[in-house]
Every structure is written in C-alpha cells, then in structure tokens.
Amino acid sequence: MKIGVPQEIKNNENRVALTPAGAGMLKAAGHDVFVQRGAGEGSGFSDDQYIQEGAVILEQAGDVWAASEMIVKVKEPLQEEFGFFRKGLLLFTYLHLAAAPELTKALVEHGVTSIAYETIQLPGGGLPLLTPMSEVAGRMAVQVGAQFLEAFYGGRGILLGGVPGVPPAEVIILGGGIVGTNAARIALGMGASVVIMERSADRMRYLDEVFNGRIRTLMSNPYNIGQAVRKADLLIGAVLIPGARAPRLVTEEMVQTMKKGAVIVDVAVDQGGSIATVDRVTTHQNPVYERYGVLHYAVANMPGAVPRTSTFALTNVTLPYAIELANKGFAGAISGNEALQRGVNTYKGHVTYRPVADAVGLPFMPLGGLLD
C-alpha cells in the first residue's frame, strides 16, 4: 500500500503522524511511505532520518495526497485540504466529526473512507488511540492553568500549591476518565486541593482508592457542579463521550458566579466543549480569552505544544493499526478487528458512526450494510 504523511497545518501543530522508525516499519512490511518535506521538523525529525528508513520525500502536500492510498495524519483536515479528498481514499487520523459538520459533509460527498483515532474502541470500552493524547492533555491542563493563574497573565495571582500558612488553589475537574485522572495527578503533585466530579459511583471508588483519599470526589449533577464551580480557582473540563459532542455541564450562569481571575481549561473543546462560555476554539498563539472576569483556555490541539513527546506516544499506539490496514487492506483489516470497525466514521458516501450522524444531522448507515 502507498501511505502518505503530509505536514500538519493546524495552528502551531508540530506533531507528525509517523516517526522515522514507524515509517521504517511500514517500509519493512513491504509498503511505500511518502512524507512531505519538513513534516517531521516540528517534532525534531529531519527529512534525512525518514530517507534513511526508506521513505520518499515529496515537496508539496498535494503530491503526498495524490500519491497515497492511505493518508495518516494527526489532526483533522482543514478546509484548504478538502480539495485533496477523492473517492476511495483511506484517511486515518483524529477527526472529532461531531463538532465538525462541514468536514463530515466533505468526507461524505467525496466518498472518503475515514477512520477516527478517537472512536477506535476495545470491547471493554477502552480508547487505545485516544488514551496517550488524553494523558498529555490532562497533564498539560494543570500546567497551563497554573500559568494563567499568575497575575501577569490576568489570573487571580495565586500559586497552585500555596505555601505554609496560605491555602492552595482549588482545582475542580469535571470527569474522572483519563484526562481527569492525569490532571488530578499533576495538580496533587503541585500541592493543589483537588475535587473530581464524576457520575459513575464505581469510578469514584476507583479514584478514591488510586489516590489513597488525597482527592475529593463529588457526584456530577447540576447542583453539585454549580456549588463547585463557584469555589474553583482552576476549572478543568475533562468530559468525553466517544465520538459524540461533549455534554454542556457548566452553564453561563455558573461561570458568572466564579471568582474574578479564575481559569477555565476545557480539554473537551475539540468535541464542542463542556462549558457554555467556551464558544470558540483558541490557538497556542492566542490561547485565552476573558468572559465574566474568567480566563478561558480553549486550545483544541493541546498536545501539539509538546510535539516530540506526543509524536512518540501517538506513533506507539497508531502504528500497529496502520500496519494492519496496510497489510490487509481496509476490508480485510476491519473484518477481523472489532475495535478498528468502530473507528470507521464515513464509508462509501455515508456516515457510519451513529453519534456523529446524530450530531451533524446526516443520515446514519450501519457499516455492515455497506461492506461487499
């Protein structure tokens, strides 16, 4: 199979879909790998490193898309990449289509077969390709929150961990999954007072055990969320429903009750956001805006700020699936891999993932009804 790796064009997105070693493994399996010139530089990989592993360097993004049967990316295609779509092309990347109706329509209209990293789901419910980036984003959420709490950036001017005789900051985390757990780990390490809000009693028991009682857990319901948000110095949105829009848990009225100079970091912004006042996506270049005296951080590609760590972590989990797709072809790979089947979002001009279809208002077609 011919596999292409174009350079990412999202604002300050310095990750790349394959490390040189990953490209080498695909080449060793008998496949051709095309990499756009400079695609790996943001993650510290030179074109020569890819060449040494057997990849072919092409000058322009269009050259890579045109030469390839499968495109492997990190982030969803942007408007200027829609022109590269064509019938039968296999696209393997993060897509987050529930919050991207125009992209979904373009994939459907062009007959692109798209597999979303974030909806590949193991039988037990695990999300193996989302997990490493959720770990990165969760840890980063506390780092950036601590930074923007500094007065220089417009925050409350408090230290996350306090000092002896001065209380620490109150960190409220909505969601006790991978993002929330990693955020709590870093916040605790920095000395903050941490509350995780979660709707699963079993998950709260797990968190209480894992953190040995060092965090507090609260049942996630409108009343408890309203009370907690009012006290928060740093509020982290860490809610995920695989493939679907994030539920809006924090209302505009709740945000109005927050302390002046408090900080919101909504990690769920790429799925539409879980906080009502997160109504725009920001960039690493201009990461925050102020609403009701509260700083809102709404960067949709947080791991792009630590591209080398993120690229290694992402390739570790995506490469086995990419090799399987290349070795067996689309139909062969999904026929024996239930997790990969769940990753298919569009196929033969149809939306094949129900939460996406429901979110963007397009008809849903079960994948099984489209397979030859």
Disulfide bonds with the S-S distance in Angstrom:
none
